[in-house]
Amino acid sequence: MPEPIDIVEGLLFASDAPLEAERIREVLDLASVAEAHVLMATLKDRYERDGHALEVTEVGGGYRMVTRPALAPWLVRLVRTRTRVRLSRAALEALAIVAYKQPVSRPEIDGVRGVNSEGVLDNLLERRLVRIAGRKDAPGRPYLFETTREFLVAFGLRDLEDLPKVEDELVLPQLAPDEAGAAGAETGDGQAPVEQDPGPGGPDLAAGR
């Protein structure tokens, strides 16, 4: 019968999402989550000691098998032959606002960017980089947005504490009650008379393994 550490290695290889310690405990029928963490630490040390091309990393609340950073130049050559997944500059702006100020409403995002963010938020929702976290207790009851686990995985973050620190604090505008209601396009109460975002195109989304 395979050793537990070999089973864990196979689970990591087969999983298309970060593998949580609780899930490992459940699959291997371990006595505690602590045992799962010990197995992962042992496997991680084995990969580092033997100089494998792969490594075990903690990301998005779980463990994942990824390629070592030193292999990046060759991986870049490989992905150049594939269709690239792109996020527009507008989408990256909106995603950054959500990441640093979540949960945040669309009127607040519009206020920071100065343009209508409905289209880019729809795009981010479709890519599962953000999700609806509820509704704001304000006129119009606009949706609140927050980042997802897929966001953490795409950008290689263990949690939101790993976000790069910003020098200046991002301040959300204080919307008057009538402005908040007018901007609540999610509720069907009307559209704010602001400029619409441009179409797609822009920096690549650095994602995955």
Order of alpha helices (4+ residues) and beta strands (2+ residues): alpha-alpha-alpha-beta-beta-alpha-alpha-beta-alpha-alpha-beta-beta-alpha-alpha
